[in-house]
Amino acid sequence: LLEMLQDKKQMILQGPPGTGKTFIAQALAEQLATPDRVELVQFHPGTAYEDFVQGLRPDPENPQAFHLSDGPLVRLANRAREDDPDMLYVLIIDEINRANLPAVFGELYFLLEYRGQEVTMTYGSRFSLPENVLIIGTMNTADRSITAVDAALRRRFYVVDVRPEQSPLDEILPAWLAVNAPDLGWLTDLLIRANDLIGDPDRAIGPSHFMQRDMTEEKAERAWRFSVLPTLGELFYGQPERLEDLKFGELKAVVTKTETDVDAD
């Protein structure tokens, strides 16, 4: 991933929730730059070009006047160009597909592909994106109601799948449980069983639900009941029979080959 990122300059980590996309993005950034050279922003439906790139903002000293204010992208790019042109800077965009990307990115569609070349920005200034700025985005594939990333933007990013059933992510939970909760190793099989029943890799359940500090069976059941099942309830809306086999007690009984009183659980 480090090689790919330094080659392409921008990358999107995509996958279902709970697969550690943001954790991986921050770990990559930590390998490439010191904390003062890393910026993290999170997109949402209200994010606009003026928030991310550059826009007019009220002057705190004169509320009737406006001044041109740089967003996190321009601020980081200017620092990378002027302060440490030989050092890498990393911009992490969490939940990148929750915003209207063509409207938010604006001239970035050109600048991401042609690093170092200047363009005239919306508010008239000239700007270029330096080579030493790397961009990592994270994208949740489970929520298909949010804005999709169009082909023009995907072409400018390496897009990497982060899925619980694929290596190396499939090795993380059993390794973590072996060290932190060896008597709960069956949780790995429970997760595999659940994802097989869900049958949709974009909406699979990630291992982070079972990677809490001081993990116990009670905590695992609580996370499943109050975090995972509400999401599955939306996925299988109108199909209550699909949820019966996805209850924690039912899954445990199958993977541990034991009888259990689900109602008592």
C-alpha positions as CSV (number, residue, x, y, z in Angstrom):
1,L,0.0,0.0,0.0
2,L,2.9,2.4,0.8
3,E,4.4,1.8,-2.6
4,M,1.1,2.2,-4.4
5,L,0.3,5.4,-2.5
6,Q,3.7,7.0,-3.3
7,D,3.3,5.9,-6.9
8,K,-0.2,7.2,-7.6
9,K,-0.2,9.9,-4.9
10,Q,-3.8,9.2,-4.0
11,M,-5.7,6.1,-2.8
12,I,-9.2,5.1,-1.6
13,L,-9.7,2.3,0.9
14,Q,-13.2,0.9,0.4
15,G,-15.1,-1.7,2.3
16,P,-17.9,-2.4,4.7
17,P,-17.9,-0.8,8.2
18,G,-15.8,-2.3,11.0
19,T,-12.9,-3.3,8.7
20,G,-10.4,-0.7,10.0
21,K,-10.2,1.5,6.9
22,T,-9.6,4.7,8.9
23,F,-7.2,2.9,11.2
24,I,-5.2,1.7,8.1
25,A,-5.3,5.2,6.6
26,Q,-3.8,6.6,9.8
27,A,-1.2,3.9,10.0
28,L,-0.1,4.6,6.5
29,A,0.1,8.3,7.2
30,E,2.2,7.5,10.4
31,Q,4.7,5.6,8.2
32,L,5.0,8.5,5.8
33,A,4.9,11.7,7.8
34,T,5.1,13.1,11.3
35,P,1.8,14.0,13.0
36,D,2.2,17.7,12.2
37,R,2.3,16.9,8.5
38,V,-0.9,14.9,8.5
39,E,-4.4,16.4,8.2
40,L,-7.6,14.5,8.7
41,V,-11.0,15.7,7.5
42,Q,-14.3,13.9,7.3
43,F,-16.8,14.6,4.5
44,H,-20.6,14.7,5.0
45,P,-23.5,15.7,2.8
46,G,-23.1,19.3,3.8
47,T,-19.4,19.5,2.8
48,A,-18.8,22.1,0.1
49,Y,-16.0,23.4,-2.1
50,E,-15.7,26.4,0.2
51,D,-15.2,24.1,3.2
52,F,-12.5,21.9,1.6
53,V,-10.7,24.0,-0.9
54,Q,-11.3,27.7,-0.6
55,G,-14.3,30.1,0.0
56,L,-15.6,33.4,1.3
57,R,-16.1,33.5,5.1
58,P,-17.4,36.3,7.4
59,D,-14.6,38.4,8.8
60,P,-14.6,37.9,12.6
61,E,-13.6,41.5,13.2
62,N,-16.1,42.9,10.8
63,P,-19.2,40.6,10.4
64,Q,-20.5,42.7,7.5
65,A,-17.4,41.9,5.4
66,F,-16.1,38.7,3.9
67,H,-12.6,37.4,3.4
68,L,-11.2,34.6,1.3
69,S,-10.4,31.6,3.5
70,D,-8.3,28.6,2.6
71,G,-9.7,25.1,3.3
72,P,-7.6,22.2,4.7
73,L,-6.5,21.1,1.2
74,V,-5.0,24.5,0.2
75,R,-3.5,25.1,3.6
76,L,-1.7,21.7,3.6
77,A,-0.6,22.1,0.0
78,N,0.9,25.5,0.7
79,R,2.7,24.2,3.7
80,A,4.0,21.3,1.7
81,R,5.2,23.6,-1.1
82,E,6.8,26.3,1.0
83,D,7.9,24.8,4.3
84,D,9.2,21.3,3.6
85,P,9.2,20.6,-0.2
86,D,11.4,17.5,0.4
87,M,9.0,16.0,3.0
88,L,5.8,14.1,2.5
89,Y,2.4,15.5,3.7
90,V,-0.7,13.4,4.0
91,L,-4.3,14.4,3.8
92,I,-6.8,11.8,5.0
93,I,-10.4,12.2,3.8
94,D,-12.7,10.0,5.9
95,E,-16.0,9.0,4.4
96,I,-15.0,10.5,1.1
97,N,-18.1,9.5,-0.8
98,R,-20.6,11.1,1.6
99,A,-20.1,14.5,-0.1
100,N,-21.0,15.6,-3.6
101,L,-17.5,15.0,-4.9
102,P,-17.6,16.8,-8.3
103,A,-18.9,19.9,-6.5
104,V,-16.4,19.7,-3.6
105,F,-13.3,18.8,-5.6
106,G,-13.7,21.4,-8.3
107,E,-10.4,22.0,-10.0
108,L,-8.9,19.0,-8.2
109,Y,-10.0,16.7,-11.0
110,F,-7.3,18.3,-13.1
111,L,-4.8,18.8,-10.4
112,L,-4.8,15.3,-9.1
113,E,-3.7,14.1,-12.5
114,Y,-1.4,16.9,-13.4
115,R,0.6,17.6,-10.2
116,G,2.6,20.8,-10.3
117,Q,0.6,22.5,-13.0
118,E,-1.3,25.6,-12.1
119,V,-5.0,26.3,-12.7
120,T,-7.2,29.3,-12.0
121,M,-9.4,28.5,-9.0
122,T,-13.0,29.5,-8.5
123,Y,-12.2,32.7,-6.6
124,G,-9.5,33.8,-9.1
125,S,-6.2,32.8,-7.5
126,R,-3.7,30.4,-9.2
127,F,-3.0,27.1,-7.5
128,S,-1.1,23.9,-8.0
129,L,-1.0,20.6,-6.0
130,P,2.6,19.8,-5.1
131,E,4.1,16.3,-5.6
132,N,4.7,15.8,-1.9
133,V,1.0,15.8,-0.9
134,L,-0.5,12.4,-0.7
135,I,-4.3,11.8,-0.3
136,I,-5.9,8.8,1.3
137,G,-9.7,8.5,1.2
138,T,-11.9,6.0,3.0
139,M,-15.3,4.8,1.6
140,N,-18.0,2.8,3.2
141,T,-19.5,0.4,0.7
142,A,-22.5,-0.6,2.9
143,D,-24.5,2.6,2.5
144,R,-25.5,2.7,-1.1
145,S,-27.8,5.7,-0.5
146,I,-24.8,8.0,-0.4
147,T,-23.0,9.6,-3.3
148,A,-21.1,7.2,-5.5
149,V,-17.6,8.0,-6.6
150,D,-17.8,8.7,-10.4
151,A,-15.5,7.1,-12.9
152,A,-13.5,10.3,-13.5
153,L,-12.4,10.5,-9.9
154,R,-11.8,6.7,-9.5
155,R,-9.4,6.9,-12.4
156,R,-7.3,9.3,-10.4
157,F,-7.1,7.1,-7.4
158,Y,-5.9,3.6,-6.7
159,V,-9.0,1.9,-5.1
160,V,-8.2,-0.9,-2.7
161,D,-10.8,-3.3,-1.2
162,V,-10.6,-3.8,2.5
163,R,-12.9,-6.8,3.2
164,P,-13.1,-9.1,6.2
165,E,-12.9,-12.3,4.1
166,Q,-9.7,-11.3,2.3
167,S,-6.1,-11.5,3.3
168,P,-4.6,-10.0,5.4
169,L,-7.8,-8.8,7.1
170,D,-9.1,-12.4,7.6
171,E,-6.0,-13.0,9.8
172,I,-6.4,-10.1,12.1
173,L,-9.3,-11.2,14.4
174,P,-8.0,-14.8,15.1
175,A,-4.5,-13.3,15.9
176,W,-6.0,-10.6,18.1
177,L,-8.2,-13.1,20.0
178,A,-5.4,-15.6,20.4
179,V,-3.5,-12.9,22.4
180,N,-6.3,-11.0,24.1
181,A,-9.2,-13.5,24.5
182,P,-8.0,-17.0,23.7
183,D,-11.2,-18.6,25.1
184,L,-13.3,-16.7,22.5
185,G,-11.6,-18.0,19.4
186,W,-14.9,-19.2,18.1
187,L,-15.9,-15.5,17.5
188,T,-13.9,-15.8,14.2
189,D,-16.1,-18.6,13.0
190,L,-19.2,-16.8,14.2
191,L,-18.2,-13.8,12.0
192,I,-17.5,-16.0,9.0
193,R,-20.9,-17.7,9.5
194,A,-22.7,-14.4,9.7
195,N,-21.1,-13.0,6.6
196,D,-21.9,-16.2,4.7
197,L,-25.6,-15.7,5.7
198,I,-25.6,-12.0,4.8
199,G,-24.2,-13.0,1.3
200,D,-23.2,-9.4,0.3
201,P,-19.5,-8.6,0.6
202,D,-20.3,-4.9,0.5
203,R,-22.3,-5.2,3.7
204,A,-20.3,-7.8,5.5
205,I,-19.5,-7.3,9.2
206,G,-16.0,-6.3,10.1
207,P,-13.8,-7.7,12.9
208,S,-13.5,-4.5,14.9
209,H,-16.8,-5.2,16.7
210,F,-14.9,-8.0,18.6
211,M,-11.7,-6.2,19.1
212,Q,-12.6,-4.3,22.3
213,R,-10.3,-4.0,25.2
214,D,-10.9,-6.7,27.9
215,M,-13.2,-8.6,25.5
216,T,-15.7,-11.0,27.0
217,E,-18.5,-13.0,25.6
218,E,-20.9,-10.6,27.3
219,K,-19.3,-7.6,25.5
220,A,-19.3,-9.5,22.2
221,E,-23.0,-10.3,22.5
222,R,-23.7,-6.7,23.5
223,A,-21.8,-5.3,20.5
224,W,-23.6,-7.7,18.2
225,R,-27.1,-7.0,19.6
226,F,-26.9,-3.2,19.8
227,S,-24.4,-2.4,16.9
228,V,-24.6,-5.1,14.3
229,L,-28.2,-6.3,14.5
230,P,-29.8,-2.8,14.0
231,T,-27.7,-2.4,10.8
232,L,-28.8,-5.9,9.6
233,G,-32.4,-5.0,10.5
234,E,-32.2,-2.2,7.9
235,L,-30.5,-4.4,5.4
236,F,-33.2,-7.1,5.7
237,Y,-36.2,-4.8,6.3
238,G,-39.4,-6.7,5.8
239,Q,-37.5,-10.0,6.1
240,P,-37.6,-10.8,9.8
241,E,-36.9,-14.5,9.1
242,R,-33.4,-13.6,7.8
243,L,-32.6,-12.0,11.2
244,E,-33.4,-15.1,13.2
245,D,-30.3,-17.0,12.0
246,L,-28.2,-13.9,12.6
247,K,-28.9,-13.6,16.3
248,F,-25.8,-14.0,18.4
249,G,-27.1,-17.1,20.3
250,E,-28.1,-18.8,17.1
251,L,-24.7,-18.2,15.5
252,K,-22.8,-19.3,18.5
253,A,-24.8,-22.5,18.7
254,V,-23.9,-23.3,15.1
255,V,-20.2,-22.6,15.3
256,T,-19.6,-24.2,18.7
257,K,-22.0,-27.1,18.0
258,T,-23.9,-26.5,21.3
259,E,-27.5,-26.1,22.2
260,T,-28.5,-22.7,23.5
261,D,-31.6,-21.1,24.8
262,V,-31.7,-18.0,22.6
263,D,-34.6,-16.4,24.5
264,A,-32.6,-16.7,27.8
265,D,-29.6,-15.2,26.1
